[in-house]
Amino acid sequence: MDKEKCLEIIQDIFSTNRYVIHSGIIIDEVGCGWAKLHMTIDPDVHINLTGFTHGGAFSTLANTAVGVACCTVGAKTVTLNITTDFIKNIRAGETAWAEAKVLHRGRKTIVLVSKIYDDHHALLCQTMATMYVKGDDERIPKEW
């Protein structure tokens, strides 16, 4: 499988996820076991009462990134556990860039890390996640 075909399949999968669409998350690039996404911070959707990005917006981007990374190894998953450390913040109009990587792909669980950066590649937050494998997506192999 090549990156472009995998990206096309995954973008199709997520094209029906209304929450991801509402959040403005874009899947930019994928490879076997990793994914890169971004989200431009919308003042009407992502900002908290202090004028900065709500932690839930970062959590949504990170959770989506690890979910996409799971897809790249042919897995249909749901989140079992996700822990996020918030380090820095950004304001409306800026872009959050997420990178997710599979650390372990088991039969029933996948363990991943996701990091979110700003436009200057400063680390905004880091996430560890464990995903439960509900099944396989026959369109994408476990290894490629």
WOSUL-V74983 format. One record per pair of residues at least 24 apart in sequence whose ideal C-beta (glycine too) atoms are under 10 Angstrom apart, sorted by the first residue. I is the first residue (numbers start at 1). J is the second residue. If there is no record, write none. Layout:
# WOSUL-V74983
i | j
I | J
I | J
This chain:
# WOSUL-V74983
i | j
1 | 31
1 | 32
1 | 72
1 | 74
1 | 139
1 | 140
1 | 141
1 | 143
1 | 144
2 | 31
2 | 144
3 | 29
3 | 30
3 | 31
3 | 32
3 | 72
3 | 144
4 | 29
4 | 30
5 | 139
5 | 140
5 | 144
6 | 30
6 | 31
6 | 32
6 | 35
6 | 71
6 | 72
6 | 74
6 | 139
6 | 140
6 | 141
6 | 144
7 | 31
7 | 35
7 | 68
7 | 72
8 | 139
9 | 71
9 | 72
9 | 137
9 | 139
9 | 140
10 | 35
10 | 67
10 | 68
10 | 69
10 | 70
10 | 71
10 | 72
10 | 137
10 | 139
10 | 140
11 | 68
12 | 139
13 | 67
13 | 68
13 | 71
13 | 76
13 | 137
13 | 139
13 | 140
14 | 64
14 | 67
14 | 68
14 | 71
17 | 64
17 | 67
19 | 60
19 | 64
20 | 60
20 | 61
20 | 63
20 | 64
20 | 67
20 | 68
22 | 60
23 | 56
23 | 57
23 | 60
23 | 61
23 | 64
24 | 57
24 | 60
24 | 61
25 | 57
25 | 60
25 | 61
25 | 63
25 | 64
25 | 65
25 | 68
25 | 96
25 | 98
26 | 95
27 | 64
27 | 65
27 | 68
27 | 71
27 | 98
28 | 68
28 | 97
28 | 98
28 | 99
29 | 68
29 | 99
30 | 68
30 | 69
30 | 71
30 | 72
30 | 100
30 | 140
31 | 69
31 | 72
31 | 101
31 | 144
32 | 69
32 | 72
32 | 73
32 | 74
32 | 102
32 | 140
32 | 141
32 | 142
32 | 143
32 | 144
33 | 69
33 | 70
33 | 72
33 | 73
33 | 100
33 | 101
33 | 102
33 | 103
33 | 105
33 | 110
33 | 112
33 | 142
33 | 143
33 | 144
34 | 65
34 | 68
34 | 69
34 | 72
34 | 73
34 | 99
34 | 100
34 | 101
34 | 102
34 | 112
35 | 64
35 | 65
35 | 66
35 | 67
35 | 68
35 | 69
35 | 70
35 | 71
35 | 72
35 | 98
35 | 99
35 | 100
35 | 101
35 | 102
35 | 112
35 | 114
36 | 65
36 | 68
36 | 69
36 | 97
36 | 98
36 | 99
36 | 100
37 | 61
37 | 62
37 | 64
37 | 65
37 | 67
37 | 68
37 | 69
37 | 96
37 | 97
37 | 98
37 | 99
37 | 100
37 | 114
37 | 116
38 | 65
38 | 95
38 | 96
38 | 97
38 | 98
38 | 99
38 | 116
38 | 117
38 | 119
39 | 64
39 | 65
39 | 95
39 | 96
39 | 97
39 | 98
39 | 116
40 | 92
40 | 93
40 | 94
40 | 95
40 | 96
41 | 89
41 | 90
41 | 91
41 | 92
41 | 93
41 | 94
41 | 95
41 | 96
41 | 118
42 | 92
42 | 93
43 | 91
43 | 92
43 | 93
44 | 92
45 | 92
46 | 90
46 | 91
46 | 92
46 | 94
46 | 96
47 | 91
47 | 92
48 | 89
50 | 89
50 | 91
51 | 89
51 | 91
51 | 92
52 | 88
52 | 89
52 | 90
52 | 91
52 | 92
53 | 86
53 | 88
53 | 89
53 | 90
53 | 91
53 | 92
53 | 94
53 | 96
53 | 116
53 | 118
53 | 124
53 | 125
54 | 89
55 | 84
55 | 86
55 | 89
55 | 125
56 | 84
57 | 96
57 | 116
58 | 84
58 | 86
58 | 87
58 | 89
58 | 90
58 | 96
58 | 98
58 | 114
58 | 116
58 | 124
58 | 125
58 | 127
59 | 83
59 | 84
59 | 86
59 | 114
59 | 116
59 | 125
59 | 127
60 | 98
61 | 96
61 | 97
61 | 98
61 | 100
61 | 114
61 | 116
61 | 124
61 | 125
61 | 127
62 | 96
62 | 98
62 | 99
62 | 100
62 | 112
62 | 113
62 | 114
62 | 115
62 | 116
62 | 124
62 | 125
62 | 126
62 | 127
62 | 128
62 | 129
63 | 98
63 | 100
63 | 114
63 | 127
63 | 129
63 | 131
64 | 98
64 | 100
64 | 114
65 | 97
65 | 98
65 | 99
65 | 100
65 | 101
65 | 112
65 | 113
65 | 114
65 | 115
65 | 116
65 | 127
65 | 129
66 | 98
66 | 100
66 | 101
66 | 102
66 | 110
66 | 111
66 | 112
66 | 113
66 | 114
66 | 127
66 | 128
66 | 129
66 | 130
66 | 131
67 | 100
67 | 110
67 | 112
67 | 114
67 | 129
67 | 131
68 | 98
68 | 100
68 | 114
69 | 98
69 | 99
69 | 100
69 | 101
69 | 102
69 | 103
69 | 105
69 | 110
69 | 112
69 | 113
69 | 114
69 | 129
69 | 131
70 | 100
70 | 102
70 | 105
70 | 110
70 | 112
70 | 129
70 | 131
70 | 132
70 | 133
70 | 137
70 | 140
71 | 137
71 | 139
71 | 140
72 | 100
72 | 101
72 | 102
72 | 137
72 | 140
72 | 141
72 | 142
72 | 144
73 | 102
73 | 105
73 | 110
73 | 112
73 | 133
73 | 136
73 | 137
73 | 140
73 | 141
73 | 142
73 | 143
73 | 144
74 | 105
74 | 133
74 | 135
74 | 136
74 | 137
74 | 138
74 | 139
74 | 140
74 | 141
74 | 142
74 | 143
74 | 144
75 | 102
75 | 105
75 | 106
75 | 107
75 | 109
75 | 110
75 | 131
75 | 132
75 | 133
75 | 134
75 | 135
75 | 136
75 | 137
75 | 140
75 | 142
76 | 131
76 | 132
76 | 133
76 | 134
76 | 135
76 | 136
76 | 137
77 | 109
77 | 110
77 | 112
77 | 129
77 | 130
77 | 131
77 | 132
77 | 133
77 | 134
77 | 135
77 | 137
78 | 131
78 | 132
78 | 133
78 | 134
79 | 129
79 | 130
79 | 131
79 | 132
80 | 108
80 | 109
80 | 110
80 | 111
80 | 129
80 | 130
80 | 131
80 | 132
80 | 133
81 | 109
81 | 111
81 | 128
81 | 129
81 | 130
81 | 131
81 | 132
82 | 112
82 | 114
82 | 127
82 | 128
82 | 129
82 | 130
82 | 131
83 | 126
83 | 127
83 | 128
83 | 129
83 | 130
84 | 114
84 | 116
84 | 125
84 | 126
84 | 127
84 | 128
84 | 129
85 | 123
85 | 125
85 | 126
85 | 127
85 | 128
86 | 116
86 | 124
86 | 125
86 | 126
86 | 127
87 | 115
87 | 116
87 | 122
87 | 123
87 | 124
87 | 125
87 | 126
88 | 116
88 | 117
88 | 118
88 | 122
88 | 123
88 | 124
88 | 125
89 | 118
89 | 124
89 | 125
90 | 116
90 | 117
90 | 118
90 | 119
90 | 120
90 | 122
90 | 124
94 | 118
94 | 119
94 | 120
94 | 124
95 | 119
96 | 124
96 | 125
97 | 121
97 | 124
98 | 124
98 | 125
98 | 127
100 | 127
100 | 129
102 | 131
103 | 128
103 | 129
103 | 130
104 | 130
105 | 131
105 | 133
105 | 142
105 | 143
106 | 130
106 | 133
107 | 133
108 | 132
108 | 133
108 | 134
109 | 133
